[in-house]
Amino acid sequence: MTTQHTSGSKAAPTKIVTTNTGRILRVSADAEVIAPAPTSPPPTAVSDPARRADVLFRKRLDEGHEISAWWMIGAFLATSGLVIVLLSGVPGAA
């Protein structure tokens, strides 16, 4: 988490906090003194992202495994053919 202190001549002093997820928070310096942020225990490190609790349909593959480019080419051709077949039934088409 990174922090940056900012203060202008007219604005109240603020601190900009960037969280680990990239969210940018602007915290008033007065609010931080009055109510410090509660400290939470550090999140446990997940060595395998497929084992995270919020991942439902991720297929675990071998390390370094990539799908063949032919699957993407075939998917493109199948989708294009389906669109052409469906559009051929539209009345008034050329």
C-alpha positions as CSV (number, residue, x, y, z in Angstrom):
1,M,0.0,0.0,0.0
2,T,1.4,3.4,-0.9
3,T,0.6,6.7,0.6
4,Q,1.1,10.2,-0.5
5,H,0.6,13.4,1.5
6,T,-1.0,16.2,-0.3
7,S,-1.9,19.6,1.0
8,G,-2.9,22.7,-0.8
9,S,-3.0,26.3,0.3
10,K,-6.8,26.3,0.5
11,A,-7.7,22.6,1.0
12,A,-7.4,20.7,4.2
13,P,-4.4,18.4,4.4
14,T,-5.3,15.0,3.0
15,K,-3.4,11.7,2.5
16,I,-4.0,9.6,-0.7
17,V,-3.8,5.9,0.0
18,T,-3.5,3.3,-2.8
19,T,-4.6,-0.2,-1.7
20,N,-3.2,-3.5,-3.0
21,T,-6.1,-3.8,-5.5
22,G,-5.3,-0.4,-7.0
23,R,-8.2,1.5,-5.4
24,I,-7.3,5.1,-4.6
25,L,-8.6,6.5,-1.3
26,R,-8.4,10.1,-0.1
27,V,-8.2,10.3,3.7
28,S,-8.4,13.5,5.6
29,A,-5.5,13.9,8.0
30,D,-7.9,15.0,10.8
31,A,-10.0,11.9,10.3
32,E,-7.0,9.6,10.6
33,V,-5.9,11.2,13.9
34,I,-9.4,10.9,15.4
35,A,-10.2,7.4,14.2
36,P,-7.2,5.4,13.1
37,A,-7.8,2.7,10.6
38,P,-8.4,-0.7,12.2
39,T,-5.7,-3.1,11.5
40,S,-6.7,-6.4,10.1
41,P,-4.6,-9.6,10.0
42,P,-2.6,-9.9,6.8
43,P,-4.3,-12.1,4.2
44,T,-3.0,-15.5,3.8
45,A,-0.9,-16.0,0.7
46,V,-2.5,-18.3,-1.9
47,S,0.2,-20.2,-3.7
48,D,-2.3,-21.7,-6.3
49,P,-4.9,-19.2,-7.6
50,A,-7.2,-22.1,-8.6
51,R,-7.6,-23.0,-4.9
52,R,-9.1,-19.6,-4.0
53,A,-12.5,-19.7,-2.4
54,D,-14.0,-17.3,-5.0
55,V,-12.9,-19.4,-8.0
56,L,-15.6,-21.7,-9.2
57,F,-15.0,-22.9,-12.7
58,R,-11.2,-22.7,-13.2
59,K,-9.6,-25.7,-14.7
60,R,-6.2,-26.6,-13.3
61,L,-3.6,-27.2,-16.0
62,D,0.0,-28.2,-15.9
63,E,2.6,-25.5,-15.4
64,G,3.3,-23.7,-18.6
65,H,0.4,-25.4,-20.5
66,E,-1.3,-23.3,-23.1
67,I,-4.2,-24.1,-25.4
68,S,-3.5,-24.5,-29.1
69,A,-4.1,-21.5,-31.4
70,W,-6.2,-23.8,-33.6
71,W,-9.0,-23.9,-31.0
72,M,-9.3,-20.1,-31.2
73,I,-9.2,-20.2,-35.1
74,G,-11.9,-23.0,-35.0
75,A,-14.0,-21.0,-32.6
76,F,-13.8,-17.9,-34.8
77,L,-14.8,-19.9,-37.9
78,A,-17.7,-21.6,-36.1
79,T,-19.0,-18.3,-34.8
80,S,-18.7,-16.6,-38.2
81,G,-20.5,-19.5,-39.9
82,L,-23.3,-19.4,-37.3
83,V,-23.7,-15.6,-37.8
84,I,-23.9,-16.1,-41.6
85,V,-26.4,-18.9,-41.3
86,L,-28.6,-16.8,-38.9
87,L,-28.4,-13.7,-41.0
88,S,-29.3,-15.6,-44.2
89,G,-32.8,-16.1,-42.7
90,V,-33.4,-12.3,-42.3
91,P,-35.9,-11.2,-44.9
92,G,-34.9,-8.3,-47.2
93,A,-31.2,-9.1,-47.1
94,A,-29.3,-8.8,-50.3
